[in-house]
């Protein structure tokens, strides 16, 4: 019997429990939560947010907390850590939706000044509903799915229809499309619905590692690229001279251009 039993989360993920430690339920899903999610949030907190606006700092902070909450969830399968993982996911998508709507507003002059109040009230209501139905995993999935679909449409509108960030904005956003939509989401579907096959054909040949690790790495990267995309588009909309570097060829870091860089 493992340290955290009986487990109280509404879902048990596709990794054999306590395979590597009697104190950590899902070993690989735990470390990959930090590496694949929190590390990207920390990169943004340390090197991102050239406009120094709270919305961007908050986005990277929430992404970091999602990873830490996920570490707790996979390490314990306890309901309190489940909520510390899932609720911030909904908060982050909601914040990203706000950032899309206000991407080209003037500093200190939002187009929809009452929107933050409305969204805060909505998140309080959502939090109450979440804890009421936390034992039903499908409720969280449905809420997150609807918010994510809306965010996808808003991002496409900002990046492609309005062409706010130009070619560079599209290049950054491509990281989200590839990381989250093309790789992470299909992997998550296989991992959640074909667990026996994954355990037999993947975990047994990879020291217990499953496809959920890939979900963490690619979903965290995709979420990070959403934030950098909106950060870069924001600077272009404000006519701030800027550029975007790509660490290791694929990790975007947006930054202001200093006068010496423009010459």
Order of alpha helices (4+ residues) and beta strands (2+ residues): alpha-alpha-alpha-alpha-alpha-alpha-alpha-alpha-alpha-alpha-beta-beta-alpha
